[in-house]
Amino acid sequence: MNFAQLLFPDFSLILIGYLLCRFTALNRKVWEPIESLVYYFLFPVLLFHSIVKSPLELSSTSHLMGAGLSLGVAGIALSYSLPYWPWLGKRFDARLHAASAQIGFRFNSFIALALASKVAGPEGLLLIAVLIGVCVPLFNVGAVWPMAKHAQKGFAGELLRNPLIIGTASGLVANLLGFSIPPWLDPTVSRIGQASLALGLMAAGAGMQLGSLKDAKTLGVLVLAVKHLGMPLMAFGLALLFRLDPTQTTILLMFSAVPTASSCYVLAARMGYNGAYVAGLVTLSTLLGMFSLPFALGVLGG
């Protein structure tokens, strides 16, 4: 499987956003309201739709859900632990770590959904929907908590107002209640989701300043190592611990190795943090996904 070819469209959209912002009249003043549109409307609709359209088979996937939640908790704990590492942690800027910790455990759901059916067929698509449904709330809590803490904002209030959590929680409730989007409305909702993918990635590129990564090279390297090395290794161990079948193991490994979420940048920027630094890490994570996916699926999975 050509993973570079699968990842190229997402990376190319980030590059297009960067070029448009730097070399045309579509500068930062144009992209800031687009970021708000993506964050407060387009992304929540996409999350709601992706969860509602795939019925959750809770009984047959309980082991996979347990492994996914355990992986999420382990990834969050490892990302949070970086400031306490001997000789390294004291050199980290607290606000930069708060904004970039989410890079270590969040995932790009667009890439995950696109890959799932290719690596495991229709069953893979259903299994990745289960992981997205149970893990997105946990990951969003993990992403919001350090930024709310360092910004001295009410954590509970930030969660209740977070549109990504609202979209996910409402989607889970609707799914469990058996709600389905009416056929006449589904095409519109699907197109909103497609718009969120393109605009979200381009907004990340528009805010990208790779030079800002020089401010915290060690932090960036470690956060990306958690995401692209630590997460796949932990997923492999959890697949053995939870005795997942081959298909579930493949999906969990893929889930662990996909690039980080493009919305990391949007969340950091909206909460008043260094969005340019986070956008640079998102870009590097997209590139590293071309190596971590073959490592997880080919080396560990094999």
HUTA-V236525 format. One record per residue. N is the residue number from 1. RES is the residue in three letters. SS is DSSP state (H for helix, E for strand, C for the rest). PSI is psi as a letter, one per 40 degrees, with the letter a starting at -180 (none if undefined). OMEGA is omega in whole degrees, -180 to 180 (NA if undefined). Layout:
n: <N | N>
res: <RES | RES>
ss: <SS | SS>
psi: <PSI | PSI>
omega: <OMEGA | OMEGA>
This chain:
n: <1 | 2 | 3 | 4 | 5 | 6 | 7 | 8 | 9 | 10 | 11 | 12 | 13 | 14 | 15 | 16 | 17 | 18 | 19 | 20 | 21 | 22 | 23 | 24 | 25 | 26 | 27 | 28 | 29 | 30 | 31 | 32 | 33 | 34 | 35 | 36 | 37 | 38 | 39 | 40 | 41 | 42 | 43 | 44 | 45 | 46 | 47 | 48 | 49 | 50 | 51 | 52 | 53 | 54 | 55 | 56 | 57 | 58 | 59 | 60 | 61 | 62 | 63 | 64 | 65 | 66 | 67 | 68 | 69 | 70 | 71 | 72 | 73 | 74 | 75 | 76 | 77 | 78 | 79 | 80 | 81 | 82 | 83 | 84 | 85 | 86 | 87 | 88 | 89 | 90 | 91 | 92 | 93 | 94 | 95 | 96 | 97 | 98 | 99 | 100 | 101 | 102 | 103 | 104 | 105 | 106 | 107 | 108 | 109 | 110 | 111 | 112 | 113 | 114 | 115 | 116 | 117 | 118 | 119 | 120 | 121 | 122 | 123 | 124 | 125 | 126 | 127 | 128 | 129 | 130 | 131 | 132 | 133 | 134 | 135 | 136 | 137 | 138 | 139 | 140 | 141 | 142 | 143 | 144 | 145 | 146 | 147 | 148 | 149 | 150 | 151 | 152 | 153 | 154 | 155 | 156 | 157 | 158 | 159 | 160 | 161 | 162 | 163 | 164 | 165 | 166 | 167 | 168 | 169 | 170 | 171 | 172 | 173 | 174 | 175 | 176 | 177 | 178 | 179 | 180 | 181 | 182 | 183 | 184 | 185 | 186 | 187 | 188 | 189 | 190 | 191 | 192 | 193 | 194 | 195 | 196 | 197 | 198 | 199 | 200 | 201 | 202 | 203 | 204 | 205 | 206 | 207 | 208 | 209 | 210 | 211 | 212 | 213 | 214 | 215 | 216 | 217 | 218 | 219 | 220 | 221 | 222 | 223 | 224 | 225 | 226 | 227 | 228 | 229 | 230 | 231 | 232 | 233 | 234 | 235 | 236 | 237 | 238 | 239 | 240 | 241 | 242 | 243 | 244 | 245 | 246 | 247 | 248 | 249 | 250 | 251 | 252 | 253 | 254 | 255 | 256 | 257 | 258 | 259 | 260 | 261 | 262 | 263 | 264 | 265 | 266 | 267 | 268 | 269 | 270 | 271 | 272 | 273 | 274 | 275 | 276 | 277 | 278 | 279 | 280 | 281 | 282 | 283 | 284 | 285 | 286 | 287 | 288 | 289 | 290 | 291 | 292 | 293 | 294 | 295 | 296 | 297 | 298 | 299 | 300 | 301 | 302>
res: <MET | ASN | PHE | ALA | GLN | LEU | LEU | PHE | PRO | ASP | PHE | SER | LEU | ILE | LEU | ILE | GLY | TYR | LEU | LEU | CYS | ARG | PHE | THR | ALA | LEU | ASN | ARG | LYS | VAL | TRP | GLU | PRO | ILE | GLU | SER | LEU | VAL | TYR | TYR | PHE | LEU | PHE | PRO | VAL | LEU | LEU | PHE | HIS | SER | ILE | VAL | LYS | SER | PRO | LEU | GLU | LEU | SER | SER | THR | SER | HIS | LEU | MET | GLY | ALA | GLY | LEU | SER | LEU | GLY | VAL | ALA | GLY | ILE | ALA | LEU | SER | TYR | SER | LEU | PRO | TYR | TRP | PRO | TRP | LEU | GLY | LYS | ARG | PHE | ASP | ALA | ARG | LEU | HIS | ALA | ALA | SER | ALA | GLN | ILE | GLY | PHE | ARG | PHE | ASN | SER | PHE | ILE | ALA | LEU | ALA | LEU | ALA | SER | LYS | VAL | ALA | GLY | PRO | GLU | GLY | LEU | LEU | LEU | ILE | ALA | VAL | LEU | ILE | GLY | VAL | CYS | VAL | PRO | LEU | PHE | ASN | VAL | GLY | ALA | VAL | TRP | PRO | MET | ALA | LYS | HIS | ALA | GLN | LYS | GLY | PHE | ALA | GLY | GLU | LEU | LEU | ARG | ASN | PRO | LEU | ILE | ILE | GLY | THR | ALA | SER | GLY | LEU | VAL | ALA | ASN | LEU | LEU | GLY | PHE | SER | ILE | PRO | PRO | TRP | LEU | ASP | PRO | THR | VAL | SER | ARG | ILE | GLY | GLN | ALA | SER | LEU | ALA | LEU | GLY | LEU | MET | ALA | ALA | GLY | ALA | GLY | MET | GLN | LEU | GLY | SER | LEU | LYS | ASP | ALA | LYS | THR | LEU | GLY | VAL | LEU | VAL | LEU | ALA | VAL | LYS | HIS | LEU | GLY | MET | PRO | LEU | MET | ALA | PHE | GLY | LEU | ALA | LEU | LEU | PHE | ARG | LEU | ASP | PRO | THR | GLN | THR | THR | ILE | LEU | LEU | MET | PHE | SER | ALA | VAL | PRO | THR | ALA | SER | SER | CYS | TYR | VAL | LEU | ALA | ALA | ARG | MET | GLY | TYR | ASN | GLY | ALA | TYR | VAL | ALA | GLY | LEU | VAL | THR | LEU | SER | THR | LEU | LEU | GLY | MET | PHE | SER | LEU | PRO | PHE | ALA | LEU | GLY | VAL | LEU | GLY | GLY>
ss: <C | C | H | H | H | H | H | H | H | H | H | H | H | H | H | H | H | H | H | H | H | H | H | C | C | C | C | H | H | H | H | H | H | H | H | H | H | H | H | H | H | H | H | H | H | H | H | H | H | H | H | H | C | C | C | C | C | C | C | C | C | H | H | H | H | H | H | H | H | H | H | H | H | H | H | H | H | H | H | H | H | H | H | H | C | C | C | C | H | H | H | C | C | H | H | H | H | H | H | H | H | H | H | H | C | C | C | C | H | H | H | H | H | H | H | H | H | H | H | H | H | H | H | H | H | H | H | H | H | H | H | H | H | H | H | H | H | H | H | H | H | H | H | H | H | H | H | H | H | H | C | C | C | C | H | H | H | H | H | H | H | C | H | H | H | H | H | H | H | H | H | H | H | H | H | H | C | C | C | C | C | C | H | H | H | H | H | H | H | H | H | H | H | H | H | H | H | H | H | H | H | H | H | H | H | H | C | C | C | H | H | H | H | H | H | H | H | H | H | H | H | H | H | H | H | H | H | H | H | H | H | H | H | H | H | H | H | H | H | H | H | C | C | C | C | H | H | H | H | H | H | H | H | H | H | H | H | C | C | C | C | C | H | H | H | H | H | H | H | H | C | C | C | C | H | H | H | H | H | H | H | H | H | H | H | H | H | H | H | H | H | H | H | H | H | H | H | H | H | H | C | C>
psi: <h | g | d | d | d | d | e | d | d | d | d | d | d | d | d | d | d | d | d | d | d | d | e | a | e | g | a | d | d | d | d | d | d | d | d | d | d | d | d | e | d | d | d | d | d | d | d | d | d | d | d | d | e | h | h | h | g | d | d | e | e | d | d | d | d | d | d | d | d | d | d | d | d | d | d | d | d | d | d | d | e | d | e | e | h | h | e | d | d | e | e | i | h | d | d | d | d | d | d | e | d | d | d | e | e | i | i | h | d | d | d | d | d | d | d | d | d | d | d | e | a | d | d | d | d | d | d | d | d | d | d | d | d | d | d | d | d | d | d | d | d | d | d | d | d | d | d | d | d | d | e | f | i | h | d | d | d | d | d | d | e | h | d | d | d | d | d | d | d | d | d | d | d | d | d | d | e | e | i | i | h | i | d | d | d | d | d | d | d | d | d | d | d | d | d | d | d | d | d | d | d | d | d | d | d | d | e | h | g | d | d | e | d | d | d | g | d | d | d | d | d | d | d | d | d | d | d | e | d | d | d | d | d | d | d | d | d | d | d | d | d | e | f | i | i | d | d | d | d | d | d | d | d | d | d | d | e | i | i | i | h | d | e | d | d | d | d | d | d | d | e | f | a | g | d | d | d | d | d | d | d | d | d | d | d | d | d | d | d | e | d | d | d | d | d | d | d | d | d | d | d | none>
omega: <-178 | -177 | 178 | 179 | 180 | -177 | -175 | -179 | -179 | 180 | -180 | 177 | 175 | 180 | 179 | 178 | 179 | -178 | 180 | -177 | -174 | -169 | 176 | 178 | 178 | -174 | -176 | 179 | 178 | -172 | -180 | 176 | 176 | 177 | 180 | 179 | 180 | -173 | -173 | -177 | -171 | -179 | 178 | 178 | 179 | 180 | 179 | -177 | -177 | 179 | -176 | -173 | -179 | -180 | -179 | 176 | -171 | -174 | -175 | -176 | -176 | 179 | 178 | 179 | 178 | 178 | -180 | 178 | 178 | 177 | 179 | 179 | 180 | 179 | 178 | -180 | -180 | 178 | 179 | -174 | -173 | -180 | -178 | 179 | 180 | 176 | -175 | -172 | -177 | -177 | -176 | 170 | -173 | -178 | 177 | 178 | 179 | -179 | -172 | -180 | -179 | 178 | -173 | -176 | -180 | -174 | 178 | -175 | 179 | 179 | 180 | 179 | -179 | -177 | -171 | -178 | -179 | -177 | -176 | 175 | -178 | 178 | 179 | 179 | 178 | -178 | 179 | 176 | 177 | 180 | 178 | -177 | -176 | -174 | -178 | 177 | 179 | -178 | 179 | 174 | 179 | -180 | -175 | -171 | -177 | -180 | 177 | -180 | -176 | 176 | -180 | 176 | 179 | -176 | -179 | 180 | 178 | 179 | -178 | 180 | -177 | -176 | 179 | 177 | 177 | 179 | -180 | -177 | 179 | 177 | 178 | 179 | 180 | 180 | -178 | 178 | 178 | 179 | 174 | 180 | -180 | -178 | -178 | -179 | -174 | 179 | 179 | -180 | 179 | -180 | 174 | 178 | 179 | 178 | -179 | 179 | -176 | -177 | 179 | 179 | 179 | 177 | 176 | 178 | -180 | 180 | -173 | 173 | -175 | 178 | -179 | 178 | 179 | -177 | -177 | -177 | -177 | 178 | 180 | 180 | -177 | 179 | 179 | 177 | 175 | -176 | -168 | 175 | -178 | -178 | 177 | 179 | 178 | 178 | 178 | 179 | -180 | 176 | 176 | -178 | -178 | 177 | 179 | 176 | -174 | -179 | 178 | 177 | 179 | -179 | 179 | 178 | 178 | 179 | -178 | -169 | -179 | 179 | -179 | -175 | 176 | 180 | 174 | 180 | -178 | -179 | -179 | -179 | -178 | -179 | 173 | -180 | -176 | -178 | -179 | 179 | -180 | 178 | 176 | 178 | 177 | 179 | 179 | 178 | 178 | 177 | -178 | 177 | 178 | 178 | -177 | 178 | 175 | 178 | -177 | -174 | -176 | -177 | -178 | -180 | 179 | NA>
